């Protein structure tokens, strides 16, 4: 029995030693692989850690810009105009006006200092270099304004093009028996394939109504946020219909007909302007080429004839 116990003990010890020897390198390899994975997570630009780090850095930059922009805002009227323009462009946060003003000033000063420091490198005189620096500083100050205005025009154009389809869907939903709030939600779901912007605006309006905002106030906010004239007239019609208790479906159908007539008139106006707009390309691009093709050979022959006479 003693011999068997000793043999079993020796076998267990030997097996444990062999297993430890076999498993230790695997454990080491696993640790190295895990450390490499952690390092890769820290350096991968698409990792959650890196995205969180970039988000925090952007938040700090926005806080600094907002702090600087708060001292650049003018009177209440000017601040209201800037806030309205930014709302039409899709920037609705409370600190958007301050950040916008700070960005304009930072871009302008940055370009001014860049070209002012580069005067010796460009080989310009002090007066010309200062003029160039001031010019690009003004350009940098104006570029954010132009960008915001172009974004406003693009958003208004998108809303204007999708308004007719939105109104048709709204008429169908109301005539089918849905209430106005449920119709707005349904239209927002269906119009998403045509215009994500219109869908988001309608969902935002419905969220305001659900949060306790009166429906007329939520509809006015929709008109103020978008700045589209046709949408403002639609909102005014819905508010009057709700106030006087008339048929919403009939009012929507009449307004839809009026809107389509306006679209037709705009198309006719754009077609009438086409002839005038084509004058400048014809005069500056097509006519010179035609003159070269038609009068070029004659001019060459005239010059040769004159040279022969001389």
Backbone bond lengths (Angstrom), bond angles and torsions (degrees), N, CA, C in turn:
res aa  C-N    CA-C-N  psi(-1)  N-CA   C-N-CA  omega(-1)  CA-C   N-CA-C  phi
1 X - - - 1.475 - - 1.525 110.73 -
2 X 1.300 116.25 -43.22 1.469 120.18 -179.67 1.522 110.73 -61.66
3 X 1.335 114.44 -40.20 1.462 118.14 179.63 1.525 110.67 -64.22
4 X 1.335 116.55 -40.03 1.460 119.97 178.66 1.519 111.76 -64.94
5 X 1.334 116.69 -41.04 1.474 119.81 179.05 1.526 111.34 -64.48
6 X 1.323 114.37 -43.09 1.467 117.50 179.54 1.535 110.68 -64.66
7 X 1.331 115.33 -39.69 1.469 118.59 178.91 1.526 111.07 -64.28
8 X 1.343 116.74 -42.62 1.469 120.02 178.74 1.516 111.20 -64.41
9 X 1.345 116.50 -40.11 1.465 120.22 179.16 1.521 110.75 -64.73
10 X 1.302 116.92 -43.24 1.463 120.36 179.48 1.527 110.64 -64.95
11 X 1.331 117.33 -40.01 1.452 120.70 178.31 1.528 110.98 -63.84
12 X 1.344 117.00 -40.57 1.469 120.41 -179.92 1.521 111.30 -65.26
13 X 1.346 115.18 -42.57 1.464 118.89 -179.87 1.531 110.27 -64.56
14 X 1.320 115.91 -45.17 1.463 118.78 179.44 1.519 112.15 -63.00
15 X 1.321 117.20 -42.31 1.461 120.31 179.02 1.531 111.25 -64.10
16 X 1.350 116.50 -39.35 1.461 119.57 178.22 1.507 112.50 -64.67
17 X 1.351 115.24 -40.12 1.465 118.50 179.24 1.523 110.73 -64.89
18 X 1.360 115.79 -44.13 1.470 119.41 179.57 1.533 111.04 -63.02
19 X 1.348 117.78 -41.37 1.466 121.20 179.58 1.515 111.31 -65.11
20 X 1.341 115.78 -40.22 1.469 118.86 179.66 1.517 110.85 -65.38
21 X 1.355 114.66 -40.55 1.462 117.96 179.43 1.524 111.14 -64.40
22 X 1.360 116.24 -36.28 1.455 120.01 -179.54 1.533 112.61 -75.33
23 X 1.335 116.84 -33.17 1.467 119.62 -174.66 1.519 113.17 -87.20
24 X 1.315 119.08 -26.49 1.463 120.28 -176.60 1.526 112.49 -60.99
25 X 1.320 121.09 -45.89 1.470 119.30 176.97 1.515 112.58 -61.95
26 X 1.352 116.95 -37.73 1.457 119.16 176.85 1.512 111.50 -63.44
27 X 1.327 116.72 -40.76 1.462 120.68 177.16 1.530 110.58 -62.45
28 X 1.318 115.73 -41.71 1.459 119.43 179.58 1.526 110.93 -65.12
29 X 1.350 114.82 -41.50 1.458 118.12 178.36 1.536 111.12 -64.46
30 X 1.326 117.11 -38.79 1.458 120.39 178.46 1.525 111.23 -63.94
31 X 1.327 116.23 -40.67 1.469 119.88 179.36 1.525 110.05 -64.97
32 X 1.353 116.48 -43.25 1.455 118.94 179.38 1.538 111.34 -64.52
33 X 1.333 115.79 -38.92 1.461 118.89 178.62 1.523 111.35 -65.09
34 X 1.332 116.36 -39.85 1.474 119.35 179.49 1.526 110.91 -67.18
35 X 1.345 116.82 -40.48 1.468 119.65 177.76 1.528 110.86 -63.90
36 X 1.335 116.31 -41.22 1.468 119.05 177.51 1.520 110.99 -63.72
37 X 1.338 116.85 -37.24 1.465 119.89 178.21 1.519 111.05 -65.09
38 X 1.342 116.32 -41.83 1.468 120.02 178.80 1.527 110.62 -64.09
39 X 1.332 116.46 -42.36 1.467 119.33 177.29 1.525 110.92 -63.48
40 X 1.316 117.20 -39.58 1.470 120.39 178.54 1.518 110.87 -64.76
41 X 1.338 117.14 -38.25 1.464 119.90 177.40 1.516 110.58 -62.76
42 X 1.327 116.84 -37.84 1.455 119.53 -178.90 1.514 113.63 -70.67
43 X 1.346 116.98 -25.84 1.463 120.06 -177.16 1.515 113.24 -104.78
44 X 1.320 118.74 -13.34 1.463 121.41 -179.82 1.521 109.54 -70.56
45 X 1.339 119.59 123.55 1.475 120.13 -178.69 1.514 113.29 -67.68
46 X 1.324 117.76 -18.47 1.464 120.66 -178.87 1.530 112.63 -98.78
47 X 1.312 117.85 4.14 1.457 120.04 -179.75 1.526 110.24 -75.54
48 X 1.348 117.91 155.03 1.473 120.01 178.34 1.523 113.39 -59.95
49 X 1.346 116.16 -35.69 1.474 119.11 179.90 1.520 110.43 -64.26
50 X 1.335 116.44 -45.10 1.462 119.91 -178.88 1.521 111.27 -68.42
51 X 1.330 116.68 -38.66 1.465 119.25 177.26 1.517 111.14 -63.96
52 X 1.324 116.58 -40.56 1.470 120.07 177.23 1.527 110.99 -64.01
53 X 1.323 116.23 -39.00 1.470 119.57 179.28 1.529 110.91 -65.01
54 X 1.338 116.50 -43.33 1.466 119.08 178.12 1.520 111.19 -65.71
55 X 1.319 117.75 -36.86 1.462 120.77 178.57 1.527 110.81 -63.28
56 X 1.330 116.65 -43.27 1.463 119.64 179.09 1.529 111.39 -65.91
57 X 1.327 117.10 -38.23 1.467 119.50 177.24 1.526 110.98 -64.65
58 X 1.337 116.85 -41.80 1.467 119.66 177.51 1.524 111.02 -63.94
59 X 1.333 116.83 -37.95 1.466 119.59 177.57 1.524 111.35 -62.95
60 X 1.323 117.11 -40.73 1.472 119.85 178.65 1.528 111.03 -64.55
61 X 1.337 116.24 -42.47 1.470 119.44 179.13 1.528 110.33 -62.69
62 X 1.337 117.41 -42.66 1.466 120.34 179.48 1.526 111.22 -65.21
63 X 1.311 117.33 -36.93 1.468 119.41 177.32 1.530 111.17 -64.09
64 X 1.326 116.21 -41.23 1.471 119.34 178.68 1.522 110.53 -64.81
65 X 1.341 116.96 -44.44 1.465 120.57 179.03 1.527 111.47 -63.55
66 X 1.317 116.60 -40.31 1.467 119.23 179.05 1.521 111.22 -65.08
67 X 1.340 116.52 -38.91 1.463 119.78 178.53 1.523 111.00 -64.04
68 X 1.338 116.96 -41.03 1.464 120.06 178.76 1.520 111.67 -70.25
69 X 1.339 116.48 -39.03 1.456 119.86 -177.18 1.507 114.15 -70.93
70 X 1.329 118.30 -23.29 1.458 120.25 178.95 1.518 112.42 -63.37
71 X 1.325 116.40 -26.65 1.468 120.34 179.11 1.529 111.98 -88.22
72 X 1.328 117.56 -3.85 1.465 120.54 -179.22 1.519 112.76 -102.38
73 X 1.320 118.14 -9.74 1.453 120.64 -178.09 1.525 110.22 -71.33
74 X 1.325 114.28 140.23 1.452 119.62 -179.85 1.518 111.65 -85.00
75 X 1.342 115.23 -141.48 1.449 120.58 179.97 1.515 112.24 -72.74
76 X 1.331 116.52 177.97 1.475 120.03 -179.56 1.525 113.01 -61.49
77 X 1.346 116.83 -35.47 1.459 119.14 -178.64 1.529 111.46 -67.55
78 X 1.337 116.45 -44.56 1.459 119.86 178.20 1.517 112.24 -64.67
79 X 1.338 117.09 -40.45 1.465 120.43 178.07 1.518 111.14 -64.61
80 X 1.338 116.87 -37.22 1.468 120.29 179.08 1.529 110.77 -66.85
81 X 1.339 117.19 -38.96 1.466 119.85 178.17 1.525 111.61 -65.49
82 X 1.336 116.40 -42.33 1.466 119.90 178.88 1.522 110.18 -65.26
83 X 1.329 117.45 -41.97 1.461 120.43 179.92 1.527 110.92 -64.44
84 X 1.339 116.88 -39.34 1.456 119.91 178.78 1.527 110.96 -65.28
85 X 1.332 117.69 -43.18 1.459 120.70 179.26 1.526 110.84 -63.39
86 X 1.329 117.45 -42.31 1.458 120.42 179.28 1.523 111.55 -68.10
87 X 1.343 117.10 -34.59 1.463 119.56 176.30 1.520 110.87 -64.78
88 X 1.332 117.13 -39.44 1.463 120.03 176.46 1.528 111.55 -65.58
89 X 1.339 116.79 -28.05 1.463 120.55 178.24 1.515 112.90 -84.18
90 X 1.341 117.57 -7.70 1.457 121.02 178.39 1.509 114.94 102.11
91 X 1.336 118.92 4.20 1.459 122.65 178.52 1.532 108.09 -100.80
92 X 1.331 116.59 104.11 1.464 120.38 -171.52 1.520 113.75 -116.83
93 X 1.311 118.59 5.99 1.454 119.89 -179.66 1.525 110.24 -69.70
94 X 1.317 115.14 160.26 1.466 119.71 -176.85 1.522 111.81 -65.81
95 X 1.323 117.18 -32.67 1.461 119.94 -178.47 1.509 114.34 -93.84
96 X 1.335 118.42 9.67 1.472 120.71 -177.76 1.529 113.11 -61.24
97 X 1.356 120.34 -44.67 1.479 118.09 179.23 1.520 113.59 -61.37
98 X 1.344 116.58 -41.61 1.460 119.44 -179.88 1.528 110.92 -65.39
99 X 1.328 117.25 -42.95 1.464 120.88 179.10 1.523 110.40 -64.52
100 X 1.318 117.07 -39.52 1.471 120.82 179.91 1.526 110.78 -62.85
101 X 1.316 117.35 -46.44 1.468 120.18 179.81 1.521 111.42 -65.67
102 X 1.341 116.04 -39.11 1.463 118.99 178.99 1.527 111.38 -66.42
103 X 1.322 117.42 -37.78 1.474 120.68 178.57 1.519 110.53 -65.27
104 X 1.326 117.53 -42.21 1.462 120.04 178.01 1.526 110.93 -60.01
105 X 1.322 116.08 -45.92 1.459 119.07 -179.25 1.518 111.16 -67.58
106 X 1.336 117.74 -39.93 1.461 120.67 -178.24 1.525 111.33 -66.68
107 X 1.328 117.40 -42.36 1.470 119.97 179.61 1.525 110.41 -66.42
108 X 1.328 117.02 -42.61 1.466 119.75 179.11 1.519 112.17 -62.76
109 X 1.329 117.22 -48.69 1.464 120.19 179.68 1.521 111.64 -66.35
110 X 1.343 116.15 -36.23 1.460 118.96 179.81 1.521 112.18 -63.50
111 X 1.329 117.45 -46.01 1.463 119.73 177.83 1.521 111.71 -66.73
112 X 1.328 116.84 -37.62 1.466 119.51 178.01 1.529 110.57 -61.49
113 X 1.330 117.30 -48.17 1.461 120.14 -178.86 1.527 111.36 -67.23
114 X 1.335 116.98 -35.22 1.465 119.79 179.59 1.523 111.09 -62.31
115 X 1.329 117.19 -48.15 1.463 119.71 -179.09 1.526 111.69 -76.01
116 X 1.324 118.03 -28.22 1.464 120.15 177.71 1.521 110.75 -67.96
117 X 1.335 116.71 -40.68 1.471 119.95 178.00 1.519 111.29 -71.12
118 X 1.344 116.79 -27.56 1.469 120.73 -176.97 1.518 113.36 -85.60
119 X 1.324 118.79 5.51 1.473 120.55 -179.56 1.521 112.10 -58.64
120 X 1.356 120.23 -47.35 1.480 118.31 178.74 1.529 112.73 -64.96
121 X 1.339 116.77 -33.58 1.461 119.17 -179.31 1.521 111.90 -70.33
122 X 1.347 116.75 -34.08 1.461 120.25 -179.96 1.519 112.99 -80.53
123 X 1.328 117.04 -11.19 1.461 120.51 179.26 1.511 113.62 72.98
124 X 1.325 118.75 30.07 1.447 122.75 -179.03 1.520 110.12 -97.67
125 X 1.309 114.72 158.06 1.455 119.40 173.55 1.524 109.55 -73.76
126 X 1.314 115.78 167.21 1.464 119.62 -176.00 1.524 111.57 -65.04
127 X 1.338 117.25 -40.51 1.463 120.01 -177.82 1.530 110.95 -68.59
128 X 1.346 116.22 -46.59 1.470 119.25 179.89 1.525 110.68 -66.19
129 X 1.333 116.63 -40.84 1.462 119.68 178.87 1.522 112.10 -63.34
130 X 1.339 117.14 -39.63 1.454 119.86 177.78 1.527 111.16 -66.53
131 X 1.330 116.24 -39.11 1.466 119.83 177.35 1.531 110.69 -63.41
132 X 1.332 117.59 -43.89 1.476 120.94 178.82 1.523 110.59 -63.57
133 X 1.334 117.25 -41.11 1.467 120.38 -179.92 1.524 110.92 -64.66
134 X 1.337 117.00 -42.34 1.466 119.82 178.35 1.522 110.59 -65.60
135 X 1.335 116.31 -39.27 1.463 119.75 -179.81 1.528 110.98 -61.52
136 X 1.324 117.58 -49.96 1.461 120.08 -178.78 1.527 111.21 -70.63
137 X 1.335 117.86 -27.77 1.458 119.18 173.18 1.517 111.89 -63.89
138 X 1.335 116.72 -42.42 1.464 120.03 176.03 1.523 111.60 -65.71
139 X 1.342 116.35 -37.87 1.464 119.43 176.79 1.524 110.57 -61.99
140 X 1.326 116.18 -44.23 1.462 119.51 178.01 1.514 112.75 -64.60
141 X 1.319 117.54 -30.98 1.459 120.71 178.00 1.526 111.68 -73.45
142 X 1.336 117.17 -29.46 1.470 121.20 -176.26 1.531 111.75 -89.15
143 X 1.330 117.89 -29.01 1.470 120.87 -174.49 1.530 112.65 -56.95
144 X 1.342 121.30 -45.41 1.480 118.71 177.18 1.524 113.12 -59.34
145 X 1.328 117.71 -36.77 1.461 120.31 177.14 1.521 111.09 -63.24
146 X 1.335 116.71 -43.74 1.463 120.17 178.76 1.525 111.42 -64.35
147 X 1.325 116.47 -37.55 1.464 119.83 178.63 1.528 111.09 -64.55
148 X 1.330 116.41 -44.81 1.469 119.71 -179.80 1.524 110.25 -64.17
149 X 1.332 117.39 -41.57 1.467 119.51 179.42 1.522 111.71 -66.04
150 X 1.318 117.41 -38.51 1.465 118.78 176.53 1.527 111.19 -65.30
151 X 1.313 117.46 -36.15 1.468 120.62 176.38 1.526 110.73 -66.78
152 X 1.323 116.75 -37.92 1.470 120.14 177.04 1.524 110.10 -62.36
153 X 1.331 117.01 -46.25 1.472 120.12 179.71 1.529 111.51 -62.49
154 X 1.325 116.73 -40.35 1.466 119.42 -179.51 1.529 111.19 -65.67
155 X 1.322 117.04 -41.69 1.462 119.82 179.97 1.529 110.89 -67.69
156 X 1.315 116.99 -41.86 1.465 119.28 178.68 1.528 110.91 -64.21
157 X 1.316 117.02 -38.76 1.460 120.38 178.82 1.522 110.88 -64.62
158 X 1.320 116.40 -41.59 1.464 120.30 178.58 1.529 110.77 -63.73
159 X 1.319 117.15 -46.17 1.464 120.45 179.36 1.525 111.38 -65.36
160 X 1.328 116.63 -38.13 1.457 120.32 -179.18 1.528 110.98 -65.10
161 X 1.331 117.05 -41.06 1.460 120.35 -178.37 1.529 111.87 -70.06
162 X 1.326 117.17 -33.83 1.467 119.85 -177.79 1.522 113.50 -90.53
163 X 1.327 117.88 -2.61 1.463 119.87 -175.98 1.524 111.65 -68.93
164 X 1.339 118.44 -37.87 1.463 120.44 -178.59 1.528 110.78 -63.85
165 X 1.334 117.29 -45.81 1.465 119.98 177.67 1.527 111.31 -64.33
166 X 1.328 116.01 -38.02 1.467 119.40 177.80 1.516 111.26 -62.37
167 X 1.309 116.10 -42.68 1.466 119.80 -179.51 1.524 111.47 -67.39
168 X 1.323 117.88 -38.34 1.466 120.39 176.83 1.529 111.20 -62.65
169 X 1.327 116.62 -44.76 1.466 119.96 177.90 1.517 111.25 -64.07
170 X 1.325 116.20 -37.15 1.469 119.53 179.08 1.526 110.90 -65.76
171 X 1.315 117.04 -39.19 1.469 120.58 176.74 1.526 110.80 -62.51
172 X 1.325 116.77 -44.54 1.465 120.60 -179.70 1.524 110.94 -63.20
173 X 1.331 117.35 -43.45 1.462 120.63 -178.15 1.529 111.35 -66.42
174 X 1.337 117.45 -41.82 1.460 120.33 -179.10 1.528 110.71 -69.10
175 X 1.323 116.48 -40.93 1.463 119.04 178.25 1.523 112.28 -68.01
176 X 1.332 117.13 -23.74 1.458 120.84 177.45 1.520 112.59 -77.67
177 X 1.343 118.34 -7.49 1.446 121.36 176.05 1.516 115.66 111.79
178 X 1.334 118.69 -0.39 1.456 120.48 179.16 1.524 110.75 -77.72
179 X 1.324 115.70 149.47 1.448 119.90 171.96 1.516 110.68 -73.53
180 X 1.318 115.54 170.00 1.461 119.29 -175.28 1.530 111.13 -64.95
181 X 1.335 117.06 -40.66 1.467 119.26 -179.70 1.532 111.22 -65.13
182 X 1.343 116.70 -46.47 1.460 119.91 178.09 1.528 111.03 -65.59
183 X 1.327 116.79 -33.80 1.468 119.88 177.73 1.526 111.03 -65.80
184 X 1.328 117.22 -38.04 1.466 119.89 177.99 1.523 111.14 -63.26
185 X 1.334 116.63 -40.98 1.468 119.91 178.99 1.526 110.66 -65.55
186 X 1.325 115.97 -44.44 1.474 119.74 -179.44 1.521 111.65 -64.33
187 X 1.314 116.46 -42.71 1.467 120.14 179.16 1.528 110.44 -65.08
188 X 1.334 116.92 -39.21 1.465 119.99 178.26 1.526 111.37 -61.91
189 X 1.319 117.73 -36.76 1.466 120.64 178.11 1.527 111.42 -69.84
190 X 1.332 116.68 -38.57 1.461 119.57 -176.29 1.526 112.54 -80.35
191 X 1.328 117.40 -31.66 1.462 120.52 -175.96 1.526 111.78 -81.71
192 X 1.339 117.39 -4.34 1.457 120.91 -178.77 1.524 111.58 -60.13
193 X 1.325 117.32 -32.06 1.468 120.23 -179.48 1.530 111.98 -74.83
194 X 1.312 117.57 -16.78 1.459 121.72 179.86 1.525 111.19 -98.70
195 X 1.328 116.09 -46.25 1.466 121.05 -177.04 1.526 108.82 -148.72
196 X 1.318 115.75 109.68 1.466 119.98 175.95 1.519 111.14 -65.52
197 X 1.324 116.59 -30.90 1.457 120.61 -179.02 1.527 111.24 -66.56
198 X 1.327 117.49 -47.18 1.454 120.67 178.05 1.520 111.29 -63.20
199 X 1.309 117.31 -39.98 1.461 120.90 177.73 1.528 111.08 -61.46
200 X 1.329 116.93 -43.71 1.461 120.06 179.57 1.527 111.77 -65.05
201 X 1.329 117.19 -39.03 1.462 119.83 179.91 1.533 111.09 -65.99
202 X 1.322 117.12 -42.08 1.468 119.89 179.27 1.527 111.58 -67.11
203 X 1.318 116.88 -40.16 1.468 119.75 177.46 1.523 111.02 -65.38
204 X 1.322 116.93 -37.73 1.466 120.40 177.79 1.524 110.59 -64.70
205 X 1.328 116.71 -40.90 1.470 120.43 177.55 1.520 111.19 -63.74
206 X 1.326 117.04 -43.54 1.464 119.82 178.39 1.526 111.43 -65.00
207 X 1.349 117.20 -35.97 1.464 119.91 176.74 1.530 111.06 -64.39
208 X 1.327 117.43 -38.68 1.461 120.11 175.83 1.528 111.75 -62.25
209 X 1.328 116.88 -40.75 1.471 120.21 179.40 1.523 110.14 -65.38
210 X 1.334 116.69 -41.97 1.464 119.58 179.13 1.519 111.93 -67.24
211 X 1.329 116.96 -29.05 1.463 120.35 179.42 1.520 113.08 -76.11
212 X 1.322 117.91 -5.86 1.454 120.61 177.23 1.506 115.14 113.71
213 X 1.316 118.27 -2.82 1.460 120.38 177.68 1.531 109.54 -71.91
214 X 1.321 118.67 134.38 1.477 119.76 176.25 1.522 111.38 -57.07
215 X 1.315 115.82 147.02 1.460 119.49 -173.90 1.522 112.14 -62.71
216 X 1.332 117.52 -39.00 1.469 118.15 179.30 1.520 111.16 -65.40
217 X 1.351 117.13 -37.82 1.468 119.61 177.85 1.524 111.11 -67.55
218 X 1.342 117.37 -39.37 1.465 120.17 178.55 1.522 111.13 -65.11
219 X 1.324 116.78 -38.35 1.468 119.63 178.29 1.524 111.02 -68.39
220 X 1.337 116.96 -38.57 1.479 119.17 176.00 1.528 110.62 -63.59
221 X 1.330 116.52 -38.98 1.468 119.00 176.73 1.521 111.34 -61.90
222 X 1.332 116.47 -37.05 1.468 120.19 176.53 1.529 111.08 -60.76
223 X 1.329 116.68 -44.37 1.464 120.09 178.52 1.524 111.65 -65.84
224 X 1.337 116.71 -39.51 1.463 120.00 -179.67 1.526 111.50 -69.28
225 X 1.332 117.54 -36.43 1.465 120.09 -178.78 1.518 112.13 -68.56
226 X 1.306 116.76 -38.26 1.469 120.13 -174.32 1.523 112.91 -87.09
227 X 1.339 117.29 -41.94 1.453 120.03 -178.61 1.516 114.17 75.35
228 X 1.337 118.13 14.80 1.464 122.08 178.44 1.523 108.34 -87.72
229 X 1.337 116.72 129.17 1.464 121.44 -174.85 1.527 111.53 -64.75
230 X 1.322 117.35 -44.52 1.468 120.14 -179.66 1.522 111.66 -64.88
231 X 1.312 116.64 -37.12 1.457 119.80 177.64 1.526 111.10 -68.83
232 X 1.323 117.37 -33.89 1.469 120.77 176.01 1.523 110.78 -65.61
233 X 1.333 116.86 -40.66 1.473 119.41 177.05 1.521 111.28 -66.56
234 X 1.334 118.07 -36.64 1.466 120.86 175.83 1.519 111.02 -63.62
235 X 1.311 117.13 -42.25 1.466 121.08 178.50 1.519 110.68 -63.88
236 X 1.337 117.53 -42.80 1.468 120.31 178.07 1.527 111.22 -61.83
237 X 1.331 116.63 -39.60 1.456 119.97 178.26 1.523 111.66 -65.03
238 X 1.337 117.52 -42.43 1.467 120.79 179.49 1.528 111.45 -65.04
239 X 1.334 116.49 -38.45 1.468 119.45 179.37 1.523 110.29 -66.89
240 X 1.328 117.50 -42.97 1.468 120.34 178.48 1.528 111.05 -65.86
241 X 1.312 117.30 -39.11 1.463 120.26 178.48 1.521 110.89 -63.93
242 X 1.320 115.79 -42.67 1.465 119.21 179.09 1.517 111.43 -67.55
243 X 1.330 116.31 -33.83 1.476 118.99 -177.81 1.524 112.03 -74.67
244 X 1.320 117.70 -39.61 1.458 120.63 -176.52 1.524 113.01 -93.07
245 X 1.321 118.33 -7.36 1.447 120.89 174.93 1.511 115.02 76.89
246 X 1.300 119.02 23.08 1.464 121.74 178.66 1.532 109.84 -82.46
247 X 1.327 115.50 174.64 1.459 120.81 -177.24 1.529 110.38 -71.46
248 X 1.330 115.16 123.29 1.457 119.94 -179.66 1.524 110.68 -70.03
249 X 1.343 116.56 -40.27 1.468 119.92 -178.18 1.522 111.16 -63.80
250 X 1.335 116.97 -43.44 1.461 119.53 -179.92 1.526 110.77 -66.11
251 X 1.317 116.50 -41.46 1.469 119.56 179.54 1.522 110.98 -64.48
252 X 1.335 116.89 -39.83 1.463 119.99 179.00 1.525 111.45 -65.69
253 X 1.324 116.67 -39.15 1.459 119.46 179.58 1.527 110.98 -65.77
254 X 1.326 117.05 -41.93 1.465 119.95 178.07 1.525 110.36 -64.48
255 X 1.321 116.38 -42.56 1.462 119.76 179.88 1.525 110.64 -66.57
256 X 1.326 117.19 -33.86 1.458 120.07 177.03 1.524 111.08 -63.58
257 X 1.319 116.83 -41.65 1.469 120.01 177.52 1.527 110.95 -63.56
258 X 1.329 116.31 -41.77 1.468 119.77 178.85 1.524 110.71 -64.11
259 X 1.322 116.21 -40.69 1.467 120.19 -179.39 1.519 111.53 -64.61
260 X 1.331 116.51 -40.73 1.461 119.10 178.56 1.523 111.28 -67.26
261 X 1.332 117.62 -34.05 1.458 120.00 175.93 1.530 110.49 -65.65
262 X 1.335 116.89 -39.43 1.462 120.05 176.95 1.528 111.23 -64.00
263 X 1.319 116.66 -40.07 1.467 119.68 178.39 1.528 110.65 -63.51
264 X 1.306 116.85 -39.58 1.458 120.36 178.32 1.528 110.66 -64.69
265 X 1.319 116.79 -41.47 1.462 120.31 178.68 1.526 111.38 -65.32
266 X 1.345 116.65 -38.54 1.466 119.18 177.11 1.527 110.87 -64.64
267 X 1.329 116.52 -39.54 1.461 119.24 178.36 1.524 111.18 -64.63
268 X 1.325 117.18 -41.09 1.457 120.45 178.08 1.532 110.73 -65.52
269 X 1.312 116.92 -39.10 1.470 120.14 177.86 1.525 111.08 -63.76
270 X 1.357 116.51 -43.56 1.465 119.64 178.26 1.523 111.45 -63.87
271 X 1.346 117.02 -36.94 1.460 119.87 178.06 1.522 111.36 -67.56
272 X 1.342 116.68 -35.80 1.465 119.44 178.71 1.528 112.09 -69.03
273 X 1.330 117.22 -29.34 1.468 120.78 179.54 1.522 112.60 -79.64
274 X 1.329 116.63 -12.51 1.468 119.23 -175.94 1.525 112.23 -62.82
275 X 1.337 116.59 -40.75 1.471 119.55 -178.11 1.526 111.04 -62.30
276 X 1.330 116.47 -40.42 1.472 119.17 -179.77 1.527 110.60 -69.85
277 X 1.324 116.61 -39.21 1.464 119.35 -178.99 1.527 112.01 -69.09
278 X 1.316 118.14 -23.48 1.454 120.61 -179.79 1.524 113.15 -79.48
279 X 1.338 117.09 -10.42 1.468 119.49 -178.33 1.520 111.09 -64.14
280 X 1.320 117.26 -45.34 1.465 120.63 -174.93 1.527 112.47 -66.86
281 X 1.345 121.00 -45.07 1.478 118.08 173.90 1.523 113.25 -62.08
282 X 1.341 116.74 -36.13 1.468 118.86 179.14 1.521 111.31 -64.76
283 X 1.345 115.86 -45.40 1.466 119.83 -175.26 1.515 111.70 -69.64
284 X 1.334 117.06 -42.40 1.468 120.38 -171.55 1.526 114.03 -95.15
285 X 1.319 118.91 -16.08 1.466 120.32 -175.96 1.528 112.99 -119.74
286 X 1.321 117.83 -46.13 1.463 120.31 -172.03 1.524 111.56 -88.91
287 X 1.316 116.99 -45.37 1.471 119.97 -178.18 1.532 112.83 -60.66
288 X 1.345 120.64 -43.42 1.477 118.41 177.38 1.520 113.27 -59.31
289 X 1.344 116.74 -40.36 1.467 119.06 178.27 1.534 110.70 -64.98
290 X 1.335 116.79 -40.42 1.464 119.64 178.21 1.523 111.44 -64.37
291 X 1.327 117.32 -40.29 1.455 120.47 178.86 1.527 111.02 -63.10
292 X 1.342 115.71 -40.07 1.471 118.55 179.56 1.518 110.75 -64.18
293 X 1.335 115.85 -43.11 1.471 119.56 -177.93 1.530 111.09 -68.82
294 X 1.343 117.24 -41.01 1.470 120.81 -175.04 1.527 111.73 -80.32
295 X 1.328 116.06 -48.39 1.459 119.99 -174.55 1.521 113.80 -91.73
296 X 1.333 118.31 -12.08 1.459 120.26 -177.86 1.515 113.57 -60.77
297 X 1.329 119.36 -53.12 1.478 118.45 178.66 1.527 113.34 -59.76
298 X 1.332 116.64 -40.11 1.465 118.87 179.06 1.521 110.87 -63.89
299 X 1.334 116.87 -40.30 1.468 119.80 179.13 1.527 110.82 -64.57
300 X 1.338 115.93 -39.30 1.473 118.75 179.03 1.527 110.79 -63.76
301 X 1.324 116.63 -43.27 1.477 119.51 179.59 1.521 111.53 -65.32
302 X 1.330 115.40 -38.61 1.487 118.50 179.09 1.522 109.53 -64.15
303 X 1.325 117.39 -42.25 1.472 119.86 -179.80 1.521 111.02 -66.41
304 X 1.319 117.34 -38.86 1.467 119.24 177.06 1.516 111.65 -65.65
305 X 1.333 116.28 -39.93 1.471 119.69 178.47 1.531 111.23 -64.17
306 X 1.292 115.91 -42.69 1.472 119.51 178.44 1.534 110.67 -65.36
307 X 1.332 115.48 -37.81 1.478 117.93 178.73 1.518 111.21 -66.58
308 X 1.363 116.24 -36.61 1.455 118.88 178.78 1.504 111.78 -68.78
309 X 1.332 116.90 -36.34 1.453 119.90 178.59 1.518 110.77 -67.09
310 X 1.344 114.65 -40.35 1.461 118.23 -179.71 1.499 111.13 -67.44
